[in-house]
Amino acid sequence: MNETVADEADVIVVGAGPGGSAAAYHMARHGLRVLLLEKTEFPREKVCGDGLTPRAVRQLVRMGVDTSEKAGWLQNRGLRVIGGGVRLELDWPDLASFPNYGLVRTRLDFDDMLARRAVEAGVLLRTGVNVTGPVLDADGRAIGVEAKAGPGKEPVQYRAPLVVAADGVSGKLPLAMGLAKRDDRPLGVAVRRYFHAPGWSGDDYLESWLELRSASDPDRLLPGYGWIFGLGEGRVNVGLGILNSSSAFGKTNYRALLTDWLATTPEDWGMRDEANAEGPTLGAALPMGFNRVPHYTRGMLLVGDSGGMVNPMNGEGIAYAMESGELAAEVAVQALARAAGADRERALQAYPAELKSRFGGYYRVGGIFVKLIGNPQIMRIATKHGMPHPTLMRFVLKLLANLTDPRDGDAMDRVINALTKVAPAV
């Protein structure tokens, strides 16, 4: 028989990744009792590029995180783009709305640090708790979760008036609520590996490779795009991603693809040598462009990857997970201040409405972008003719990283903002 733990929290947050920890932190800061459930133990590894744009940095600052280098972060100035025979360094834009620097930190440290930040704010964190599904009332509303916890993985129920699903790409909780992934939205797959790379020195910029060449046939372009992100002290996170608009999606050995590309890098970088590798090549899916909706249903809010919030333009997920987590907190605080019933439901519906307003048009543009770059001929033309023009590439950087000032921005900001406003929201 399930042990039931009731009246322990106002909100249960499932998943202590960046989205779940951000949601829990902001809820606790607003006075809610929050129970944060995580199936693993910290520290734990996650497949990621480990690079954060200024959009993610802003969310860290909003959580009171010290992002200085003395606190263990590696700051970067912008994006180095390589393609079409051109190597271009683009600094992050100077904006009122966002910091002008990015960060790099491994997920092993990052997730642990964010979860501890939530605990400092008053969140009750329980690790080693494997949530198996929602607890539903007679009307099909989520009023808690079922889980297995403790050394013997005993069944237990946790109850609360509101549940936040931050359980990642698997989305077990949303699936149990009838929210399946949408196949008409973009999807990516990424693989990454850590290397000790003594000859590579580019920590000041996140490095993006728009063209990947094959070692066996240098004239052949490999599918996807690559990255090299410096972690400091000669370590790098190197990986590649492929979108489902590519004909190679689902038909390619991605780990072999990464090895093939790295074999074309300079020998003194050290990325050809298996002896320099730190751990295996790991992969993960990237759910993009709101590929699971609605983001609120019957007592459950979806945050981050569980709601398919990865940016289709650049594969960034952390910023949107944390931003949706903060928004979920703002809505939850207002909703739980109201009596249960129609009045509370009205407040909770503000969550999907605000997400759609913020990102719906942008993700629609992102879906078109994904289809275009999935065509190798279009990508080749865009790289050849776009890369030699720094002003155009600065515009592209702002668009891809979703970095504009909403008011009083420059001409580029106004064009991008207008573009995302006129696009029908996904």
C-alpha positions as CSV (number, residue, x, y, z in Angstrom):
1,M,0.0,0.0,0.0
2,N,1.2,3.5,-0.9
3,E,2.3,5.7,2.0
4,T,0.7,9.1,1.5
5,V,2.5,12.3,2.4
6,A,-0.1,15.1,2.3
7,D,-0.1,18.8,3.3
8,E,3.7,18.9,3.0
9,A,3.8,21.4,0.1
10,D,1.8,23.9,-1.9
11,V,3.6,22.8,-5.1
12,I,5.4,19.6,-6.1
13,V,8.1,20.1,-8.7
14,V,9.3,16.9,-10.4
15,G,12.8,17.1,-11.8
16,A,15.7,19.2,-10.4
17,G,17.3,20.2,-13.7
18,P,17.6,23.9,-14.4
19,G,13.9,24.4,-15.1
20,G,12.7,22.6,-12.0
21,S,15.3,24.2,-9.7
22,A,14.5,27.7,-11.1
23,A,10.7,27.1,-10.6
24,A,11.2,25.8,-7.1
25,Y,13.6,28.7,-6.1
26,H,11.2,31.4,-7.3
27,M,8.2,29.8,-5.7
28,A,10.0,29.5,-2.4
29,R,11.1,33.1,-2.6
30,H,7.5,34.1,-2.9
31,G,6.6,32.2,0.2
32,L,5.2,28.9,-1.2
33,R,6.1,25.5,0.4
34,V,7.8,23.6,-2.4
35,L,8.8,19.9,-2.6
36,L,11.4,19.3,-5.3
37,L,11.7,15.6,-6.3
38,E,14.7,14.3,-8.2
39,K,15.2,10.7,-9.3
40,T,19.0,10.8,-9.2
41,E,21.6,11.9,-6.6
42,F,23.7,15.0,-7.0
43,P,26.2,15.6,-8.5
44,R,25.1,13.9,-11.7
45,E,26.0,14.2,-15.3
46,K,23.8,15.4,-18.1
47,V,24.3,15.5,-21.9
48,C,24.7,19.2,-22.9
49,G,27.1,21.6,-24.6
50,D,27.7,23.3,-21.2
51,G,27.6,26.7,-22.9
52,L,25.3,29.5,-21.7
53,T,24.3,32.5,-23.7
54,P,23.5,35.9,-22.1
55,R,19.8,34.8,-22.0
56,A,20.7,32.1,-19.6
57,V,23.1,34.3,-17.7
58,R,20.2,36.7,-17.0
59,Q,18.3,33.9,-15.4
60,L,21.2,33.0,-13.2
61,V,21.5,36.6,-12.0
62,R,17.8,36.6,-11.2
63,M,18.5,33.6,-8.9
64,G,21.2,35.6,-7.1
65,V,24.0,33.3,-8.5
66,D,27.5,34.7,-8.5
67,T,28.6,34.3,-12.1
68,S,32.2,35.6,-11.6
69,E,35.2,33.5,-12.6
70,K,36.4,33.3,-9.0
71,A,33.1,31.5,-8.3
72,G,34.1,28.8,-10.8
73,W,32.5,30.1,-14.0
74,L,34.3,30.6,-17.3
75,Q,33.1,33.7,-19.0
76,N,33.1,34.2,-22.8
77,R,32.8,37.2,-25.0
78,G,30.6,35.8,-27.8
79,L,30.4,33.3,-30.6
80,R,33.2,32.2,-33.0
81,V,31.6,31.0,-36.3
82,I,33.5,28.8,-38.7
83,G,32.2,28.1,-42.2
84,G,32.5,28.9,-45.9
85,G,36.2,29.3,-45.4
86,V,35.6,32.2,-43.0
87,R,36.4,32.4,-39.3
88,L,34.3,35.1,-37.6
89,E,34.3,36.3,-34.0
90,L,31.0,37.9,-33.0
91,D,30.8,39.5,-29.5
92,W,27.5,39.2,-27.6
93,P,25.5,42.4,-28.2
94,D,25.4,45.2,-25.7
95,L,21.8,45.4,-24.6
96,A,19.8,46.8,-21.7
97,S,17.9,43.6,-21.3
98,F,20.7,41.0,-21.1
99,P,24.3,40.8,-19.8
100,N,27.1,41.1,-22.5
101,Y,28.8,37.8,-21.6
102,G,28.1,34.1,-21.8
103,L,29.3,31.3,-19.5
104,V,30.5,27.8,-19.5
105,R,30.2,25.3,-16.7
106,T,29.7,21.5,-16.8
107,R,26.2,20.2,-16.0
108,L,27.9,18.1,-13.3
109,D,28.5,21.3,-11.3
110,F,25.7,23.4,-12.7
111,D,22.7,21.4,-11.8
112,D,24.0,20.6,-8.4
113,M,24.6,24.3,-7.7
114,L,21.1,25.4,-8.9
115,A,19.5,22.7,-6.7
116,R,21.4,23.9,-3.7
117,R,20.4,27.4,-4.5
118,A,16.8,26.3,-4.4
119,V,17.3,24.6,-1.0
120,E,18.9,27.8,0.3
121,A,15.6,29.6,-0.6
122,G,13.6,27.2,1.5
123,V,12.8,24.4,-1.0
124,L,12.6,20.8,0.4
125,L,14.7,18.7,-2.0
126,R,14.3,14.9,-2.0
127,T,16.7,13.0,-4.2
128,G,16.5,9.3,-5.2
129,V,12.7,9.7,-5.7
130,N,11.5,8.1,-8.9
131,V,8.1,9.7,-9.8
132,T,6.0,7.1,-11.7
133,G,2.9,9.1,-12.4
134,P,0.4,11.7,-11.3
135,V,-2.3,11.2,-8.6
136,L,-5.6,12.3,-10.0
137,D,-8.8,13.2,-8.4
138,A,-12.3,12.2,-9.6
139,D,-12.2,15.0,-12.2
140,G,-8.9,13.9,-13.6
141,R,-7.0,16.8,-12.0
142,A,-3.4,16.2,-10.7
143,I,-3.4,16.5,-6.9
144,G,0.0,14.9,-6.4
145,V,2.4,12.3,-7.7
146,E,3.1,8.6,-7.2
147,A,6.7,7.6,-6.7
148,K,9.2,5.1,-5.4
149,A,11.6,6.3,-2.8
150,G,14.0,5.1,-0.1
151,P,16.6,2.3,-0.2
152,G,13.9,-0.3,-1.0
153,K,12.1,2.0,-3.5
154,E,8.9,1.7,-1.6
155,P,5.8,3.2,-3.2
156,V,4.8,6.6,-1.8
157,Q,2.4,9.4,-2.8
158,Y,3.1,13.1,-2.4
159,R,0.1,15.5,-2.4
160,A,-0.1,19.1,-3.3
161,P,-2.7,21.4,-5.0
162,L,-0.3,22.0,-7.9
163,V,2.3,19.9,-9.8
164,V,5.1,21.2,-12.0
165,A,6.4,18.7,-14.6
166,A,10.1,19.5,-15.2
167,D,11.0,15.9,-15.9
168,G,12.8,16.5,-19.2
169,V,12.5,15.1,-22.7
170,S,10.9,11.9,-21.6
171,G,7.9,13.8,-20.2
172,K,6.4,10.8,-18.3
173,L,4.1,13.1,-16.3
174,P,2.7,15.0,-19.3
175,L,2.3,11.7,-21.2
176,A,0.3,10.3,-18.3
177,M,-1.9,13.5,-18.5
178,G,-2.6,12.7,-22.2
179,L,0.0,15.2,-23.6
180,A,1.9,13.5,-26.4
181,K,4.7,15.0,-28.4
182,R,3.8,16.7,-31.6
183,D,5.6,15.3,-34.7
184,D,5.1,18.5,-36.7
185,R,7.5,20.5,-34.5
186,P,11.3,20.5,-34.8
187,L,13.4,17.9,-33.0
188,G,17.2,17.6,-32.7
189,V,19.7,15.0,-31.6
190,A,23.0,16.0,-30.1
191,V,26.1,14.0,-29.1
192,R,29.0,15.3,-27.1
193,R,32.3,14.2,-25.6
194,Y,34.9,15.8,-23.2
195,F,38.5,16.0,-24.3
196,H,41.8,17.2,-22.9
197,A,42.8,19.4,-25.9
198,P,46.2,21.0,-25.1
199,G,46.6,22.6,-28.5
200,W,43.1,24.3,-28.7
201,S,42.9,27.7,-27.2
202,G,39.7,29.5,-27.8
203,D,38.0,29.9,-24.3
204,D,37.1,33.5,-25.0
205,Y,34.4,32.4,-27.5
206,L,31.9,29.6,-27.8
207,E,32.8,28.0,-31.1
208,S,30.3,27.0,-33.7
209,W,31.1,25.0,-36.9
210,L,28.6,25.5,-39.6
211,E,30.3,23.0,-42.0
212,L,31.6,19.6,-40.9
213,R,34.0,17.8,-43.2
214,S,34.7,14.1,-43.5
215,A,38.2,12.8,-42.9
216,S,37.9,10.1,-45.5
217,D,36.4,12.5,-48.1
218,P,37.3,16.2,-47.4
219,D,35.1,17.4,-50.2
220,R,32.0,15.8,-48.6
221,L,30.0,17.8,-46.1
222,L,28.7,15.8,-43.1
223,P,25.2,16.5,-41.9
224,G,24.6,18.8,-38.9
225,Y,26.6,21.5,-37.1
226,G,29.4,21.2,-34.5
227,W,30.7,23.0,-31.5
228,I,33.8,23.3,-29.4
229,F,33.3,25.0,-26.0
230,G,36.3,25.5,-23.8
231,L,36.0,24.5,-20.1
232,G,39.3,26.0,-19.0
233,E,42.6,24.3,-18.1
234,G,42.8,22.7,-21.6
235,R,39.5,20.8,-21.4
236,V,36.8,21.1,-24.0
237,N,33.2,20.0,-24.6
238,V,33.0,19.0,-28.3
239,G,29.9,17.8,-30.0
240,L,27.5,18.0,-32.9
241,G,23.8,18.3,-33.5
242,I,21.4,17.2,-36.3
243,L,17.8,18.4,-36.9
244,N,14.9,16.3,-38.0
245,S,14.7,18.4,-41.2
246,S,17.9,16.7,-42.3
247,S,17.6,13.6,-44.5
248,A,20.3,12.1,-42.3
249,F,18.2,12.3,-39.1
250,G,17.6,8.9,-37.6
251,K,19.7,7.2,-40.2
252,T,23.1,8.1,-39.0
253,N,25.6,6.8,-36.4
254,Y,26.1,10.1,-34.6
255,R,29.0,8.9,-32.5
256,A,30.8,7.8,-35.7
257,L,30.0,11.1,-37.3
258,L,31.6,13.0,-34.4
259,T,34.7,10.9,-34.7
260,D,34.9,11.4,-38.4
261,W,34.7,15.2,-38.0
262,L,37.2,15.4,-35.2
263,A,39.7,13.5,-37.4
264,T,39.8,16.6,-39.6
265,T,40.8,18.9,-36.7
266,P,44.5,19.9,-36.4
267,E,46.6,17.1,-34.8
268,D,48.1,19.4,-32.1
269,W,44.6,20.1,-30.7
270,G,44.5,16.6,-29.4
271,M,41.0,15.8,-30.4
272,R,42.0,13.0,-32.7
273,D,43.7,11.1,-29.9
274,E,41.4,8.7,-28.0
275,A,43.9,8.9,-25.1
276,N,42.8,12.5,-24.6
277,A,39.1,11.6,-24.4
278,E,37.4,11.9,-21.0
279,G,34.6,9.5,-20.8
280,P,32.3,8.1,-23.6
281,T,30.4,10.0,-26.3
282,L,26.9,10.6,-25.0
283,G,23.8,11.7,-26.8
284,A,20.4,13.2,-26.1
285,A,17.2,14.4,-27.9
286,L,16.4,18.1,-28.1
287,P,12.7,18.8,-28.0
288,M,12.1,22.1,-29.8
289,G,9.5,24.7,-30.6
290,F,6.8,23.8,-28.1
291,N,6.5,20.2,-29.3
292,R,4.3,19.3,-26.3
293,V,1.2,21.5,-25.6
294,P,-0.8,22.8,-23.8
295,H,1.7,23.8,-21.1
296,Y,-0.9,23.7,-18.5
297,T,-3.6,21.2,-18.0
298,R,-5.7,20.0,-15.0
299,G,-3.4,21.1,-12.2
300,M,-0.1,20.5,-14.0
301,L,2.4,23.0,-15.4
302,L,5.0,22.0,-17.9
303,V,8.5,23.6,-17.7
304,G,11.5,23.3,-19.9
305,D,12.2,20.2,-22.0
306,S,9.0,18.5,-20.8
307,G,7.2,21.2,-22.8
308,G,9.5,21.1,-25.8
309,M,11.0,24.6,-25.1
310,V,14.5,24.2,-26.7
311,N,15.2,27.0,-29.1
312,P,15.0,25.6,-32.7
313,M,17.4,28.3,-33.9
314,N,20.4,27.3,-31.8
315,G,19.6,24.2,-29.7
316,E,19.6,26.2,-26.4
317,G,17.4,24.7,-23.7
318,I,18.7,25.9,-20.3
319,A,17.7,29.6,-20.7
320,Y,14.1,28.6,-21.7
321,A,13.8,26.0,-19.0
322,M,14.8,28.5,-16.3
323,E,12.7,31.3,-17.8
324,S,9.6,29.1,-18.0
325,G,10.4,28.0,-14.4
326,E,10.3,31.6,-13.2
327,L,7.1,32.3,-15.1
328,A,5.5,29.1,-13.7
329,A,6.4,30.4,-10.2
330,E,4.8,33.8,-10.8
331,V,1.6,32.2,-12.1
332,A,1.5,29.6,-9.3
333,V,1.8,32.3,-6.6
334,Q,-1.1,34.2,-8.0
335,A,-3.2,31.1,-8.6
336,L,-2.7,29.6,-5.1
337,A,-3.7,32.9,-3.6
338,R,-7.2,32.3,-5.0
339,A,-9.8,29.7,-3.9
340,A,-9.7,26.4,-5.6
341,G,-12.0,26.2,-8.5
342,A,-12.8,28.4,-11.6
343,D,-11.1,31.5,-10.2
344,R,-7.8,29.6,-9.6
345,E,-8.0,27.9,-13.0
346,R,-8.4,31.3,-14.7
347,A,-5.1,32.4,-13.1
348,L,-3.3,29.2,-14.2
349,Q,-4.3,29.6,-17.8
350,A,-2.1,32.7,-17.8
351,Y,0.9,30.4,-18.0
352,P,0.4,28.9,-21.5
353,A,-0.9,32.3,-22.7
354,E,2.2,34.1,-21.6
355,L,4.5,31.4,-23.0
356,K,2.8,31.7,-26.3
357,S,3.1,35.5,-26.3
358,R,6.8,35.4,-25.4
359,F,8.0,32.6,-27.6
360,G,5.2,31.5,-30.0
361,G,6.0,33.7,-32.9
362,Y,9.8,33.3,-32.4
363,Y,9.5,29.5,-32.4
364,R,7.3,29.7,-35.6
365,V,10.2,31.6,-37.3
366,G,12.5,29.0,-35.8
367,G,10.5,26.2,-37.4
368,I,10.9,27.8,-40.9
369,F,14.6,28.2,-40.2
370,V,15.0,24.6,-39.3
371,K,13.4,23.5,-42.6
372,L,15.7,25.8,-44.6
373,I,19.0,24.7,-43.0
374,G,18.0,21.1,-43.3
375,N,18.6,21.5,-47.0
376,P,22.4,21.1,-47.6
377,Q,22.2,23.3,-50.8
378,I,20.5,26.2,-49.0
379,M,22.9,25.9,-46.0
380,R,25.9,25.9,-48.4
381,I,24.7,29.1,-50.2
382,A,23.8,30.8,-46.9
383,T,27.2,30.0,-45.4
384,K,29.1,31.0,-48.6
385,H,27.4,34.4,-49.1
386,G,26.5,35.3,-45.5
387,M,29.7,34.6,-43.6
388,P,31.9,37.2,-45.4
389,H,29.5,40.0,-44.1
390,P,30.0,40.8,-40.4
391,T,27.0,43.1,-40.1
392,L,24.7,40.5,-41.5
393,M,26.2,37.9,-39.2
394,R,25.7,40.1,-36.2
395,F,22.0,40.3,-37.1
396,V,22.0,36.5,-37.4
397,L,23.6,36.1,-34.0
398,K,20.9,38.3,-32.4
399,L,18.2,36.3,-34.2
400,L,19.6,32.9,-33.4
401,A,20.4,33.6,-29.7
402,N,17.1,35.6,-29.2
403,L,18.9,38.6,-27.9
404,T,17.2,41.9,-28.5
405,D,15.9,44.8,-26.5
406,P,12.1,44.9,-26.7
407,R,12.1,48.7,-26.5
408,D,14.6,51.4,-27.7
409,G,16.7,48.7,-29.5
410,D,18.7,49.3,-32.6
411,A,17.4,48.7,-36.2
412,M,18.3,45.0,-36.0
413,D,16.3,44.6,-32.8
414,R,13.3,46.3,-34.4
415,V,13.4,44.0,-37.4
416,I,13.7,40.9,-35.3
417,N,11.0,41.9,-32.9
418,A,8.6,42.8,-35.7
419,L,9.4,39.5,-37.5
420,T,8.5,37.5,-34.4
421,K,5.4,39.5,-33.7
422,V,3.9,39.1,-37.2
423,A,4.6,35.4,-37.3
424,P,1.6,33.3,-36.2
425,A,2.4,31.7,-32.8
426,V,2.9,28.0,-32.7
